[in-house]
Amino acid sequence: MVEYKMNLLVLWILGIQVSLCLLVSFVGINWYRNDSSDNIYLRLTDTLGKSFTQTFFRYFLLLNTLIPISLIVTIEVVKVV
């Protein structure tokens, strides 16, 4: 029963993480296309924000700490014991 609840919570957290990544990717690409020319000091390259998949996975890697590794390790230890 505990494993089921933990798996459900991990899936909810993963869904929140994916939705946050989608939201931030859309906002970031929209900003890059519309307003990045106003910020010359950033020295952005032309290909930086144009690929949605690259932007999505960059934010996915940045936000992957939403599911702590210690939680997953604790679940595995509880299974063994």
C-alpha positions, 0 to 999 in steps of 0.5 A: 500500500505504501509503495502504491502511494509513493509511486502515485506521488512520484507520478504526480511530481513528474506530471508537475515537472513536465507541465512546468517545463512546458510552461517555461519553455513556451515562455522562454521561446516567446521571450527569445523571439520577441524581446531578446533583441532589446537585451544586447548585453546578453550576447545571445546566439541565433540558435539558442532559444529556437529549438523547443525540445532542447529548451524543454530538456534543459529545464527538465534537467534543471528541475529534476531535483523535484523528485529527490534521490533520497526518496527513491533510495528510501523506497528501495530500502523499505522494499528490501527490509 
